[in-house]
Amino acid sequence: MKTITRFLTLGAIVAMLALPALAKSVSVSDFALQDQCTDEGKTALYTAFVESRKTDQDKAYENAKKYLACPTEGATEATQKIIEYLKKWVAAYEDLKEKQKFPQLLYNEHKYPEAYDLGMKILTKEPENLKIMIDLGANGYLVQNLKNPTLNAEAVKDAKKALELLEGGKTVDQWTPFSGKDEAMAYLNYTIGVFALDSDPSGAIKNLLKAAQFESQLKKSPQLYALIGAAYENGPYAKQSEEYTRLYGGKDETPESKLALANVNQVVDRMIDAYARAVALATDPKLASQKQLWATSLSDWYKYRHNKTTDGMDSMVAGILSKPLPPEPTPLTSLPAEPATAPIGTGGTASSTASTGAPATAKPADPKKP
């Protein structure tokens, strides 16, 4: 950006010095009355360009475009130098205008299709423009509801590439509107996690947990934790519950079935923690309906882990934000010293994710086995 700005404000190249003295004597009113593509007209156009280049670049651009629209047959060496200079200046000006327009479309006008089209155009010319990648990737979760496969794919691609570059030590001069690198990385991980929820919920957990580790506004978002709960529910829980039912359903309890149950319970405990955080953070009245869904999921899973009672649940929610967010559980290879608490319910099918991002309520059929 500094290079472009410097180029736009540089003095004319040597070709300018070759302009005939007549250039200084042609007034704007004279120019308006003559053919702009005569020698005198082009001289006046170039003079007007030079005069407005520092004070009114929009006007300078108009004059440059008019000059470049003139035929080039028979151009002198001096004129050819002016043409080459104006072509570079116009290209730099248009690039700068595109970069100025991009954040306006994205952050102020929220015209996401237009913003992403322009961002992709900029990246085609500057494939290593990290700031544009961050802007497209970190805002990607916002375009999900547009159901535009091209935008979705671009958002995920840019989020992954931006994270790769940032983790590799790359940086940008200006983080706005993010508070800094940490917040940008939080939103980049969030976008990747959101788009992975349906196709790879277990993979989504990793990015969503990372998003919650950075200090940012996102860390205070109840939706983030609701999605973590849904990802556990649709991924590890659904898989382990199905496996438990297939291997041990309807059979006598064995050490192997106890171990499998303990592993399922670990996942359910993560779900309870996540839904509790979502409920605790959902203080905005606008989230009332979502909060009710999250509270129902929390209540269902809490009862399966606590002998069908919600005793102690409210106090747990009240204190949940003072506790660190637990990492993904490490699979158990032997039973814990203490027996697992009350078994969870079976089989609940993986809960769906509503258009708002809120998970639907899970209702396992049998509260005695997973």
KOLROLO-36037 format. One record per atom (N, C-alpha, C, O): x negated, y, z. Coordinates in pm, whole numbers, plus 50000, padded with zeros to 5 digits. Layout:
XYZ
...
//
This chain:
499184988050000
500005000050000
499155012550000
499465022149930
498055012550079
497165024150082
496565026549945
496415038049902
496215015649876
495615017149742
496605023549647
496235032249568
497855019149653
498885024749565
499085039549593
499115047649500
499215043049721
499435057049757
498285065649712
498475076749661
497075060449730
495905068049689
495895069949538
495545080649489
496295059549465
496325060449319
497325070849273
497075078449180
498495071049342
499535080349301
499155094849327
499725103749265
498235097349415
497885111049449
496525115249395
496085126449420
495875106449321
494575110049263
494735120849157
495805122249097
493715128149135
493725138049027
493695131048893
493405119048887
493975138248788
493995132348655
492615127248620
491605132348669
492575117248535
491295111848490
490655121548392
491215132148361
489485117748346
488715126748260
489515131648140
489295142748091
490455123248094
491245127147977
491975140247999
492215147847905
492335142948121
493055155248150
492215167448113
492735177648069
490905166148133
490015177348105
489945180347957
489565191347916
490345170447875
490275172347730
491505179147674
491585181947554
492495181847762
493705188347713
493385202247659
492555209247716
494035206247550
493785219547494
494275230447590
495165228247671
493665241847578
494005252947665
495475256747655
496015263147746
496115252847547
497505256247527
498385250747639
499435256347668
497955239747701
498765233547805
499125243247914
500235242847967
498215252047949
498455261248059
499395272548019
499945279548104
499575274347890
500405285447846
501815281347809
502625289847771
502135268247818
503465263547781
504345263447905
504025256548002
505415270647904
506325271248018
507365260448008
507545254447902
508055257848119
509105247848120
510215251648024
510765242947956
510555264548016
511625269047926
511225267147781
512055263547697
509945269447751
509465267147615
509605252347581
510055248747473
509195243847677
509225229347655
510645224447627
510835215647544
511635230247697
513015225947682
513525228447541
514505222247499
512875237447469
513365241247336
512635233947224
512985235647107
511645225947256
510865219747151
510965204547155
511405198847254
510555198147048
510555183647040
509505178447137
508325182047128
509935169847231
508995165347334
507895156447279
506905154147348
508035151347159
507015142547104
506085149347005
505235142746944
506215162446987
505195169646911
503965170846998
504015168147118
502855174946939
501645176847020
501915186747133
501495184647247
502625197647100
502915207647201
503865201947308
503725204647427
504835194147261
505785188247356
505115178747451
505365179247572
504245170047400
503545160647488
502595167747582
502425163747697
501975178447532
501105186347620
501915192047735
501485191847851
503115197247702
503965202847807
504425192047904
504485194248025
504765180247851
505175169247938
504065165348035
504295163548154
502865164247981
501755160148067
501445170948171
501145167948286
501525183548127
501285194648220
502325194348332
501995195948449
503595192248294
504655191648395
504435179748489
504695180548608
503945168648434
503635156848516
502565160148619
502715157048737
501475166448572
500365169748662
500825179348772
500435177848888
501635189048736
502065199048832
502985193248941
502985198049054
503755183248907
504715177649003
504255164649067
504955159149153
503095159749027
502645146649073
502485145749224
502755135249282
502065156449288
501835156349432
503065161049510
503275156949624
503865169649449
504975175849523
506325169349494
507215169649580
506495163449378
507785157449341
507505145749248
507565147049125
507215134349307
506815122849227
507955117249142
507715111249038
509195119149185
510325114849103
510345122548971
510565116748864
510125135648980
510085144048860
508885140348774
508975139548652
507745138048840
506545134048767
506795120948691
506345119248578
507505111848755
507825099048692
508685101048566
508435094748463
509675109748575
510535112548460
509715117848342
509905113548228
508805127148371
507985132848263
507015122548205
506775122248084
506475114148292
505565103648245
506305093848154
505775089948049
507525089948193
508305080748111
508645086947975
508635080047873
508955099847974
509245106747847
508005106947758
508095104747637
506865109447818
505615109747741
505355095947679
505015094847562
505525085547761
505245072047714
506265067147612
506005057547539
507405073647606
508425069847508
508095074947368
508705070647269
507145084047359
506775089647228
505955079547146
505255071247204
506035080247014
505235071346929
503735073246955
503285084246987
502985062546940
501545063246967
500695062746839
499465062946846
501345062046724
500575061446599
499735074046584
500205085246604
498485071946548
497595083246525
497135090346649
496635101546642
497295084046764
496875090346889
495365092346892
494615083546850
494925103846940
493495106546954
492945098847072
493695093147151
491625098647084
491005091847197
491445097947329
491695090847426
491545111447333
491965118247455
493415114747489
493745112447606
494265114347386
495675110947408
495815096447455
496645093547541
495015087547400
495075073547439
494685071747585
495255063347655
493725079547631
493325078947773
494475083647862
494715077947969
495175094047817
496325098847894
497405088047901
497995085648006
497645081447788
498665070947783
498325059647880
499185054947955
497075055247879
496655044347969
496795048448115
497225040548199
496425061048143
496555065948280
498015066248323
498345061748432
498885071548237
500305072448270
500945058748288
501805056948374
500525049048208
501045035448223
500715029748361
501555023748427
499475031748404
499065026848537
499805034348647
500235028448746
499945047448629
500625055448731
502085051448742
502605049948853
502755049548629
504165045648628
504335031848693
505265029848771
503465022348661
503545008948719
503375009548870
504105002848944
502405017448917
502185018849061
503375025449129
503775021649239
503935035549062
505095042649116
506285033049128
506975032949230
506535025149026
507665015849028
507465005049134
508425001049200
506235000349150
505954990549256
506234996549393
506824990049479
505805008849412
506015015549540
507495017449566
507955015249678
508255021349465
509685023349481
510395010249516
511315010049598
509964999449454
510544986349485
510304982749631
511204977749699
509094985249679
508764981849817
509484990949916
509754986850029
509795002949875
510575011949960
512045008049961
512725009350062
512525003249849
513924999449836
514224986349907
515324984549959
513254977249911
513454963949968
513934964250112
514974958350141
513244970950205
513734971050343
515064978250358
515854974950446
515324987950273
516604994950276
517734985150246
518754984950316
517564977050143
518584967150107
518744956550216
519854952450247
517624952250272
517634941150367
518114945250505
519004938850563
517544955850559
517804959350699
518884969950719
519564969750822
519054978950625
520034989650642
521364986750575
522424988850633
521304981850452
522534979450377
523014964950386
524154961950351
522144956050434
522494941950449
523004935750319
523904927350320
522444940150209
522774934550078
521784923250050
520814924949977
522064911750109
521084900950108
520774895349970
519594893249940
521754892749884
521384887649751
520474897249675
519494893149614
520814910349680
519994920249611
518604921249673
517604922249603
518564920849808
517274921849877
516384909849844
515184911449822
516974897949842
516174885949814
515734885649668
514624881149637
516584890249578
516174890949438
514974900249422
514014897049352
515044911749488
513944921349478
512704916049548
511584917549497
512884909849664
511734904149735
511034893449654
509804892949652
511804884949588
511204874449504
510464880649385
509424875549343
511004891549333
510334898549222
508984904049268
507994903049196
508964909849388
507714915249441
506704904049464
505514905449434
507174892749518
506274881649544
505744875249416
504664869549415
506504876249309
506014871149180
504784878949136
503844873249081
504804892049162
503664900449126
502574900049233
501394901449202
502974898149358
502014897949469
502274885649556
502844886949664
501894873849511
502234861349581
501674860149722
502124851549798
500724868449759
500164867849894
500624879549981
500004882550082
501714886149942
502224897450020
502894891950146
504074888350143
502164891450255
502634885150378
503824892550438
504734886150491
503834905750430
504944913350489
506264909850422
507274908050491
506274908950291
507514905350221
507924891150258
509114888450278
506954882050268
507254868350309
507894867850447
508874860750469
507334875650539
507874875950675
509314881150673
510194875350737
509544891950601
510884897750596
511894887850538
512994886350592
511534881150431
512444871450369
512624859150457
513744854350474
511524854150514
511604842150595
512284844250728
513114836050769
511964855050796
512504857450930
513984860950928
514674859051028
514474865950816
515894869250803
516674858250732
517864859750705
516014847250703
516634836650625
517894830950687
518834827350616
517924829950820
519114824150884
520374832150855
521494826950865
520204844950819
521354853650792
522014850550657
523184853850637
521284844250566
521844841450434
522474827550427
523034823750324
522394820050535
522904806350532
524384805850496
524814797350418
525174814950552
526604814650527
526984819050386
528134817550345
526034824550310
526314828350172
526394816150081
526894816949969
525894804950131
525934792250057
525334793749917
525884788949818
524204800349912
523484802349787
522214793949793
521264797749862
522154782649724
521004773649733
519684780449700
518654777349759
519704789849605
518464796749566
517944805149681
516754804849711
518834812749745
518414821049858
517964812449974
516964815450040
518694801650001
518324792750111
516924786950092
516104786950183
516674782049971
515364776149942
514264786549953
513174783550003
514524798649906
513524809249914
513234812950059
512084814950097
514284813750140
514124817450280
513244807350354
512334811050428
513534794450334
512764784050402
511324783850352
510384782650431
511154785050221
509804784950163
508974796450219
507824794450260
509554808350222
508814819950270
508544819050420
507474823150467
509504813650496
509294812250640
508124802750668
507294805550753
508084791650597
507004781950619
505664787650576
504654785950645
505634794550460
504374800150412
503894811250504
502704812150534
504794819650550
504414830550640
503854825050771
502854829950822
504504814750825
503994808550948
502604802750928
501724804151012
502424796250815
501114790250784
500034801050780
498944799150835
500324812250717
499344823050708
499094829550843
497944832450877
500154831850920
499994838151051
499214829051146
498334833751219
499534816351144
498814806851231
497364805251186
496514801151264
497094808551060
495734807851008
494934820551031
493784821550988
495544830451099
494824842651132
495154854851050
494644865651078
496014853450948
496404864950868
497294874250952
497924870051049
497324886950912
498164896450986
498644907150889
498274907250772
499464916350939
499974927350858
499744940350933
499574940351055
499734951450861
499514964450924
500744969350999
500634976251100
501924965850948
503164970951005
504144959451025
504494952450931
504594957651151
505504946551183
506974950751180
507844942051180
507264963451178
508634968351183
509534960851085
509134958550970
510734956951128
511434960351253
511154950951369
511764952251475
510244941651352
509884932751462
508944940051558
508214949051519
508974935951682
508124942551782
506664938851765
505774945851813
506404927951697
505024923651676
504984909451621
506004904051577
503814903651622
503604890351565
504474879751633
505064871351565
504564880251766
505314869951838
506784869751796
507354859051773
507384881451786
508794881751749
508994877051605
509954870051574
508084880951518
508184876351379
508094861151373
508854854751300
507174855251448
507014840751447
508224833751509
508594822751467
508834840151608
510044834351667
511144833151563
511784822651552
511354843651487
512424843351387
512084834451268
512974828451209
510824833551233
510424824451125
510724810051165
511254802351085
510384806351287
510694792951335
512194790651344
512684779751315
512914800951384
514364799851396
515004796951261
515864788251250
514574804051158
515114801651024
514864787350980
515774780750930
513664782450999
513354768650959
514224758751037
514744749150980
514374761251167
515194752451250
516654752451209
517284741851203
517194764151180
518604765251141
518874757351014
519864750151006
517994758550915
518224751650788
517954736650797
518384729150710
517254732250901
516964717950916
518024710750999
518004698451007
518944718051059
519904711951151
520684700451089
520844690051153
521164702150968
521984691750907
521154680350851
521504668650868
520064683650784
519274673250716
518254666450806
517934654750786
517754673550905
516704668150992
516804674251132
515944682051171
517864670651208
518044676651340
516874674251435
516554682851517
516224662651424
515074660051511
513934669551479
513234674251569
513724672351349
512714682051310
513104696051349
512244704151384
514394699151344
514874712451382
514544715551527
514254727051561
514594705451612
514304707551754
512944714051773
512794723251854
511954709451700
510594714551716
510524729551687
509924737051763
511134733751575
511084747851540
511934756351633
511554767651666
513074751251675
513934758951766
513284760651903
513374771251965
512614750151950
511894751352077
510744761352065
510484769052158
510054761351951
508984771051929
509554785151929
508964794351986
510704786851864
511324800151859
511614805351998
511514817452023
511964796352090
512304800452226
511064803252312
511204808852421
509884799552265
508664801552345
508104815652334
507404820352424
508394822452224
507844835852203
508704846352273
509924845152283
508034856752322
508764867852382
509414876152272
508724882652194
510724875752267
511454882952162
512914884052203
513344878152302
513664891752125
515104892752149
515764879152130
516764876052195
515214871252042
515784858252014
515794849352138
516674840952153
514834851152224
514734843052346
515954844852435
516244836252518
516654855952418
517844858952499
519134855452426
520224858852474
519024848852313
520204845752233
520844832652276
520184822252274
522114832752316
522764820052353
522884810552235
522854798352255
523014815852113
523114807151996
521894798251979
522014786751938
520724803752012
519494795851999
519584783152082
519254772252034
520024784352206
520064772852297
521224763452262
521124751352280
522324769152212
523414760552166
522954751952049
523314740152040
522144757751960
521634750051848
520624739551893
520544728651835
519844742651995
518924732652051
519734720852105
519384709252080
520794723852178
521654713252230
522254704952117
522284692652125
522744711652013
523344704451899
522304696051826
522604685051781
521074701251815
520024693751746
519674681051823
519484670451762
519594681951955
519354669852035
520514660052018
520314647952007
521724665452017
522904657052011
523024649951876
523344638051870
522764657251768
522894651551634
521694643251592
521784635051501
520564645551659
519344638451623
518994627051717
519514616051701
518134629651815
517684618751903
518804611451976
518784599151987
519814619052027
520884612152099
521664602852006
521894591252039
522064607851890
522854599651798
522094587051759
522684576251752
520804588351734
519994576951692
519824566851806
520034554951787
519444571851924
519184562852036
520474556452088
520474544852130
521564564052086
522844558552131
523304547352039
523774536952085
523154549651907
523554539251813
522694526751831
523184515451823
521414528851855
520494517551872
520814509852000
520754497552002
521164517152106
521504510552232
522754501852214
522794490352257
523764507552150
525004500152128
524754487652044
525304477052072
523934489151941
523644477951851
522894466751923
523184455051901
521944470352007
521094460252071
521664454952201
521514443152233
522344463752276
522724459652412
524214460852440
524664457052548
524974466052347
526404467752372
527114454652403
526974444952329
527904454352512
528674442652548
527874431352609
528404420452632
526584433752635
525714423352690
525354426452835
525524437852880
524864416452906
524414418453043
523224428053047
522434428652952
523124435353155
522024444953170
520694437553184
520604427353252
519674442953119
518334437253125
517344448653148
517694460353133
516104445153184
515104455853196
514974463953067
514764476053071
515114457252952
514994464352825
516164474052805
515964485252758
517354469752841
518514478552824
518434490352921
518834501452887
517904487853042
517734498753138
516754509153085
516974521153101
515674504453024
514664513652970
515264521752854
515034533852842
516024514852770
516654521952659
517624532452711
517684543552658
518374529052815
519304538552875
518574550452936
519024561852924
517454547853000
516674558653060
516174568352954
516144580452976
515794563152840
515344571852730
516504580152675
516324591952643
517684574152663
518844581752618
519174592752719
519494604052681
519104589252846
519424599052950
518494611052948
518904622252978
517234608652912
516294619852900
516794630052798
516724642152819
517294624852687
517794633552581
519044640952629
519184652952605
519934633852696
521154640252744
520814651352843
521454661852844
519814649152925
519404659553020
518934672152947
519184683352992
518254670452833
517844682052753
519064689152694
519094701352686
520064681252654
521284687152601
521994695352709
522454706552683
522064689852828
522704697052939
521974710052967
522604720552985
520664709552970
519864721552994
520144732152887
520334743952919
520154728052761
520334737552651
521724743852655
521854755952641
522764735652674
524114741152678
524304750152799
525044760052793
523644746852909
523734755353028
523134769153002
523664779253046
522014769452929
521404782252895
522314790352802
522444802452817
522934783552707
523834790552616
524994796852694
525354808352671
525554789352787
526664794552868
526204806152955
526914816252967
525044804953016
524534815453105
524264828353030
524444839253085
523834827352905
523474839152827
524654845252751
524564856552703
525744837852740
526894842552662
527754852052744
528874848652782
527234863852770
527954873952850
528724883852764
529554891352816
528464883952635
529164893052545
530594887952521
530774876452482
531614896352544
533004892052522
533254886852381
534154878652360
532464891452284
532634886952147
532304872152131
532694865852033
531584866652229
531194852552222
532104843552304
531774832052330
533254848752344
534134841352435
534524827652380
534484817752451
534924827152253
535364814352197
534204804452184
534374792552210
533044809452144
531884800652136
531464795952274
531114784352294
531504805052368
531114801452505
531984790152557
531504781252627
533274790452523
534174779952569
533784766452512
533844756252581
533384766252384
532924753852322
531674748652390
531544736752419
530734757752415
529484753652480
529754748752622
529144739052667
530664755452693
530994751552830
531664737752832
531434729952924
532474734852731
533124721752724
532104710852701
532144700352765
531174713252607
530114703452583
529274701352709
528934690052745
528944712352775
528174711352899
528914703053002
528324694153065
530184705853020
530964698553120
531044683653088
530884675253177
531284680452961
531374666252922
530094658752953
530124648253016
528964664152909
527694657252929
527274657253075
526694647553123
527564667953146
527214668553288
527954657553364
527374650953449
529244655753334
530024645553405
529494631453376
529504622953464
529024628853254
528484615853222
527184612853296
526814601253315
526514623453337
525254621453410
525424622853561
524474620853637
526644626453604
526854628753747
528164622553794
528984629153859
528354609853761
529494602253812
530834609153788
531684609753877
531004614353668
532274620153623
532704632453702
533884635853705
531764639053764
532094651153839
531264662853787
530174661053733
531804674953807
531054687053771
530514693953895
530094705553889
530534686954008
529994692754131
528544696954108
527724689054060
528234709354141
526864714454127
526584720453991
525524726453971
527504719053897
527244724153761
527174739453758
526304745053693
528074745953829
528084760653826
526804766453885
526254776153832
526334760453994
525094765454054
523904762653962
522954770453957
523964751553890
522894748553795
522864759153685
521784764053649
524024762853633
524094773053529
523574786353582
522864793553512
523934789553706
523534802453766
522014803653776
521474814653768
521324792453794
519884793153812
519074788353694
517844788053700
519744784553585
519034777953474
518014786953407
516974782153362
518284800053400
517374809053328
516074811753404
515114817053348
516054808153531
514824809853609
513884798053592
512754798153643
514334787853522
513524775953502
512954775753361
513594780853268
511774770053343
511194769353208
512004759853120
512574750053168
512054762952992
512744754352897
511964741352883
510774741552850
512594729952908
511854717252901
511444713752759
512174716752665
510284707652742
509834703352609
510604690952566
511404685452642
510354686452444
510954673952400
510514662752495
509364662552538
511404653552526
511024642752618
510034633052555
510114629952436
509104628552635
508164618152591
508834604652610
509294601752721
508894596252508
509554583252523
508974575152640
507754574152655
509844569652720
509414561452834
509054547452786
509754541552703
507964542252839
507574528452807
507774519152926
507614506952915
508114525053040
508434517153160
509464524953240
509554537153228
510214517953321
511264524453398
510694533653503
509664530553563
511344545153526
510904554153632
511004547353767
511714537453783
510294552753863
510324547053998
511724547254055
512174537554116
512434558554033
513804559554079
514734555053968
514464557853851
515824548154001
516754543853896
517404555853830
517564566453890
517764553953705
518434564753633
519744568153701
520394559453757
520124580753697
521384584953758
522524579253677
522314571953580
523734582853717
524914576853655
524784576253504
524414586053440
525084564653446
524934563153302
525834572653224
526854577353273
525414575153105
526154584353019
527174576952937
527254564652942
527964584352863
528994578252780
528444573052650
527394577352603
529164563852594
528684557952471
528994566052351
529914574152339
528164562952269
528324564952134
528784576952073
528894577351950
529054586152138
529574597452074
528964600351941
527744600851925
529834602151847
529324605551716
528684619051720
529044627551802
527724621351633
527004633951633
527974645451615
528834645051526
527844655451699
528764666751689
528424675151568
527274676151527
529434681151514
529214689751398
528824703551443
528944706951561
528354711551350
527984725251380
528964734451310
529114733951188
529624742951386
530604751951328
529914762551246
528694764051254
530674769751167
530094780051080
529424790951161
528544797851111
529834792451286
529224802551371
527944797551433
527224805351496
527634784651416
526434779051477
526734772051607
525834766251666
527984772251653
528324765951779
528604751151758
529334747651665
528044742451841
528304728251826
529704724651871
530234730751965
530314715151806
531624710551849
531474701751972
530374697152003
532564699352041
532514691452164
532304676752132
532974671152045
531384670452204
531144656152187
532004648652287
532104652952402
532644637752248
533494630052338
533164615252325
533844607952254
532104610752397
531774596652394
532944588152442
533714592252529
533074576152384
534234567852410
534204560852546
535224560252616
533054555552582
532944547752705
531934554452797
530744554952763
532374559652912
531444566853001
530484557953076
529724562953159
530484545053051
529624536153128
528364532053052
527384527753113
528364533252922
527194529452844
526964539752734
527924545952688
525714541752691
525454551752590
525924547252454
525774554652356
//
